[in-house]
Amino acid sequence: MTSKRKDVGQNPVRSGIKSGVLNAPLGEEVSARVPGAARSVLIDLNAGDGAIRDELPWEKGPSSGLMAHHARFERSEREILAILIEISEDTFSRLAENLAAHLPEMECWKQLEETRDHVTWEVPGWPRRTLIAWNADSLEFPVRWFIRPDDSVFLNHDPNSPEDWSMRPGLIGEITRILTWPRVRSLTTFIPAAGMLKGGLSRERREIWADRITDLENTLPPQQDMGLFRINGDSSQCSYLLTAPGGWVDKTEKSVQRAFNRYERSFRKAWLRQDPEGFRELKDQGIYWKKELGS
């Protein structure tokens, strides 16, 4: 009976779906054969504190745990580099503490270095598997410091509010131009009505969400597509934006479907290149109220 189920807007269900949507592409990133790629780079633009929430195991819950789990992949033929970026000093300190508490439980990660603004862990052996937690502003991420032409790249972007948006316009294009084979994928989670009780976020603040997504649309490289997946029945209007090379659209959509199936949830979706009008309509429906769209 649907009336007895938990609201999708509550954290346990929404977090479980989000972990599933993130888990699949991370697994593909480190295990799939990619022509010309010698290294997989996993970048978390909003790492947070890495704390366990919603009763999910650490390696299946927070993005830092998921990335650490996949970055240790033993059968990878490529090097793997995971970069966890957190702008807040206090939150970064808690992230470093949680990494120190949970990475040793995996029985493979060894800490190499710890300074005021970064911590480095490594899995001994070859290919190299490295995890860096960095106290920095993702909007200023120095692409040429970290990205090599023979990389394959995945970006995770999970802003808590419009003001926390941490993927600068054109970042995907910047990375794509460096790569020999332009394989960049990304996941952005956005919740336009986060914190909503009676009034929700003001229209002005929700319009910031719309502007940020429009920036992504306008700077998306031509060989990339962007899919918008919106949870049906979610009081917080949670949605996921996934970008992928055109050849990976079907695989990306199937991985999203599996994550939703696990929680017996449905979604609406639209791809920007395939259905630009449907994409923008779905975006507006997820950000504005019906009475606002009619105004």
SULGI-V543679 format. One record per residue. RES is the residue in three letters. PHI is phi in degrees with one decimal (999 if undefined). Layout:
# SULGI-V543679
<<RES:PHI> <RES:PHI>>
This chain:
# SULGI-V543679
<<MET:999> <THR:-64.5> <SER:-68.2> <LYS:-97.8> <ARG:-81.5> <LYS:-68.1> <ASP:-63.8> <VAL:-59.1> <GLY:-67.9> <GLN:-72.3> <ASN:-58.3> <PRO:-56.5> <VAL:-72.8> <ARG:-62.3> <SER:-66.4> <GLY:-64.5> <ILE:-63.8> <LYS:-60.4> <SER:-62.2> <GLY:-67.1> <VAL:-64.7> <LEU:-79.4> <ASN:-61.7> <ALA:-62.6> <PRO:-66.2> <LEU:-63.4> <GLY:-61.9> <GLU:-65.5> <GLU:-62.8> <VAL:-91.3> <SER:-112.4> <ALA:-73.1> <ARG:-79.7> <VAL:-121.9> <PRO:-56.7> <GLY:80.1> <ALA:-99.1> <ALA:-105.0> <ARG:-150.4> <SER:-102.0> <VAL:-117.5> <LEU:-110.7> <ILE:-120.5> <ASP:-105.4> <LEU:-80.2> <ASN:-136.0> <ALA:-67.1> <GLY:70.9> <ASP:-97.6> <GLY:69.3> <ALA:-82.4> <ILE:-74.2> <ARG:-140.5> <ASP:60.6> <GLU:66.0> <LEU:-83.5> <PRO:-56.7> <TRP:-56.6> <GLU:-75.2> <LYS:-121.8> <GLY:-108.3> <PRO:-63.4> <SER:-59.2> <SER:-64.1> <GLY:-67.0> <LEU:-61.6> <MET:-67.1> <ALA:-62.7> <HIS:-61.3> <HIS:-76.7> <ALA:-68.5> <ARG:-89.6> <PHE:-48.2> <GLU:-73.4> <ARG:-94.9> <SER:-66.4> <GLU:-89.9> <ARG:-117.0> <GLU:-66.0> <ILE:-132.4> <LEU:-125.4> <ALA:-109.7> <ILE:-122.2> <LEU:-107.5> <ILE:-109.1> <GLU:-137.9> <ILE:-79.8> <SER:-79.3> <GLU:-64.4> <ASP:-64.3> <THR:-66.0> <PHE:-62.1> <SER:-60.2> <ARG:-69.1> <LEU:-61.3> <ALA:-60.6> <GLU:-65.5> <ASN:-69.5> <LEU:-62.6> <ALA:-64.3> <ALA:-80.7> <HIS:-103.5> <LEU:-61.3> <PRO:-61.3> <GLU:-65.9> <MET:-79.2> <GLU:59.7> <CYS:-144.5> <TRP:-79.5> <LYS:-124.0> <GLN:-74.6> <LEU:-101.2> <GLU:-155.2> <GLU:-142.8> <THR:-127.6> <ARG:-63.2> <ASP:-118.9> <HIS:-158.1> <VAL:-131.9> <THR:-121.0> <TRP:-122.4> <GLU:-147.1> <VAL:-95.2> <PRO:-58.9> <GLY:115.5> <TRP:-135.3> <PRO:-64.4> <ARG:-64.1> <ARG:-129.8> <THR:-128.7> <LEU:-126.9> <ILE:-120.7> <ALA:-101.3> <TRP:-134.7> <ASN:-85.8> <ALA:-157.0> <ASP:-96.3> <SER:-63.1> <LEU:-62.6> <GLU:-109.7> <PHE:-55.6> <PRO:-82.2> <VAL:-53.2> <ARG:-73.7> <TRP:-70.6> <PHE:-111.4> <ILE:-97.4> <ARG:-108.9> <PRO:-59.3> <ASP:-97.0> <ASP:-93.4> <SER:-121.0> <VAL:-125.5> <PHE:-127.6> <LEU:-112.7> <ASN:-110.4> <HIS:-136.0> <ASP:-133.2> <PRO:-71.7> <ASN:-80.3> <SER:-154.4> <PRO:-56.7> <GLU:-72.2> <ASP:-89.2> <TRP:-55.6> <SER:-126.1> <MET:-106.5> <ARG:-68.3> <PRO:-57.0> <GLY:89.0> <LEU:-60.1> <ILE:-60.9> <GLY:-65.8> <GLU:-58.9> <ILE:-67.9> <THR:-57.7> <ARG:-67.7> <ILE:-82.6> <LEU:-75.6> <THR:-66.4> <TRP:-116.5> <PRO:-73.0> <ARG:-106.2> <VAL:-129.8> <ARG:-128.5> <SER:-150.5> <LEU:-130.2> <THR:-119.0> <THR:-101.4> <PHE:-139.0> <ILE:-126.7> <PRO:-57.6> <ALA:-105.5> <ALA:-55.1> <GLY:79.7> <MET:-70.6> <LEU:-114.8> <LYS:-109.8> <GLY:-102.5> <GLY:73.1> <LEU:-68.3> <SER:-64.3> <ARG:-59.1> <GLU:-60.2> <ARG:-72.3> <ARG:-68.6> <GLU:-66.7> <ILE:-64.5> <TRP:-55.8> <ALA:-60.5> <ASP:-65.1> <ARG:-64.5> <ILE:-67.5> <THR:-60.9> <ASP:-58.6> <LEU:-63.9> <GLU:-57.5> <ASN:-73.1> <THR:-111.9> <LEU:-68.9> <PRO:-59.2> <PRO:-61.9> <GLN:-84.7> <GLN:-104.8> <ASP:-121.8> <MET:-130.5> <GLY:-105.0> <LEU:-110.0> <PHE:-121.8> <ARG:-115.2> <ILE:-67.8> <ASN:-74.4> <GLY:78.7> <ASP:-96.1> <SER:-64.7> <SER:-95.8> <GLN:59.7> <CYS:-64.6> <SER:-138.5> <TYR:-125.7> <LEU:-107.8> <LEU:-122.4> <THR:-108.3> <ALA:-160.3> <PRO:-58.5> <GLY:-51.7> <GLY:-71.1> <TRP:-107.6> <VAL:-63.1> <ASP:-62.2> <LYS:-64.1> <THR:-61.5> <GLU:-64.4> <LYS:-65.1> <SER:-68.2> <VAL:-64.7> <GLN:-59.3> <ARG:-63.4> <ALA:-63.4> <PHE:-72.5> <ASN:-59.4> <ARG:-59.5> <TYR:-107.3> <GLU:52.9> <ARG:-116.0> <SER:-118.1> <PHE:-149.5> <ARG:-106.6> <LYS:-147.0> <ALA:-157.5> <TRP:-106.0> <LEU:-59.5> <ARG:-72.1> <GLN:-77.6> <ASP:-146.9> <PRO:-59.3> <GLU:-67.2> <GLY:-65.1> <PHE:-61.1> <ARG:-70.6> <GLU:-66.0> <LEU:-66.1> <LYS:-61.0> <ASP:-64.6> <GLN:-65.1> <GLY:-82.7> <ILE:-108.1> <TYR:-108.4> <TRP:-77.0> <LYS:-58.0> <LYS:-68.1> <GLU:-73.7> <LEU:-66.6> <GLY:-84.7> <SER:-85.5>>
